[in-house]
Amino acid sequence: MGSGLNWVDGWNRLIAVVPSNVLTFMTVLGVVILVIAVVGWFWQRRKGGGAGMQGFPWIAVILAGALAGPQLVIPAIIGVLQFIVGFVITIVNSVVK
């Protein structure tokens, strides 16, 4: 689908230029952000605040995922987007022809 789309390869080339110690620092920072956010949320729930998933720190989780997984999380997201765009392009091309 969508032959010619190869966004993941572009991301992998970009991330390959980043030194490994920077990637390690980003991973550690992401995990620290995630742990602080989730533990803080559990602590608030324990004290009676935030029923269910209300007040869950989604922004912190997304930021932590982006920092902790530039070699896994971001390529997965890009791959899904690439698939969707390729699928749409294939549908449009078949309708137009």
N, C-alpha and C positions, 0 to 999 in steps of 0.2 A: 504494500500500500504506500502510495506517495513516494515512488522511487525518486531518489535525489535528496530526501530528507535524512540528514545524519547529524542531528543536534548533539547527541550524546558524545560523539567522537570529538566535536569541537570543544565541549566542556572538558573532556578528559585531556585534550592537548593543553587547554588553558591551565588546568589544575596541576599538570605535570611540571609546569614551570615554577610552581610555588615550592620553596624548600620544605623538606620533611619536618624540620623542627617547628615551622610555622603551623603546619597541619596538626602536629601533636599538641601545640599550645591551643589551637582552636578547638580541638576535641576535648581537652581538659576543661577549657572555659565553658564549652557547651554542656558538659556533664555537670559542672558546678552549678550553672544557672538552672538546669533541670532539677537537680536535687534540692536546691534552695526553694525553688518555686513549688514543687510538689510537697515537700515537707511542710512548708509554710501553709499550703492549702489544707493539708491533713490536720495541722495544728489548729487552724481556724475551725474546721469541721468538728474537731474534738471538743472545742470550747463552745459549740452550739451554733456556729455561723455557717452559712453556705450549705443549704440542703441539696443533696444530689450533686449534679455537675454544675450547679449555679456558682458562679464566682471562680470557676476553674481557670488557672492561669494559661490560657491557650496561647497568648502572644509569647510568653516565656518558653513554652514547649516548642513552638514553631522556631523561635530564634535558636534555642538549644539544639534542635534537630539540624538546622542549617549549619550551625557552627560545628557540631559534632560529626556530621556526616557529609562533608563536601565530596567524598569519593563514593558514597553510597546513596544517601538520601536525595541529593540534588540530581544525580544522573537518573535515579528512578522517577522523580517528578518530571524531568525533561523527557524521559522515554515515554511516559504516559501521554504527555502533551504532544509529542511527536507522533504517537500512534493515532491520537484523536484528529490531529490536523491532517495526517495522511489519509485517514478514513474519510474525512470530509472532502478532501481533494479528489479522492477516487470516486465518491458519490457524485460530486459536481461534474467531473469529467465524463462519467457515464450518462448523466442527464443531458449534458450539452451536446454530446456526439449524436 
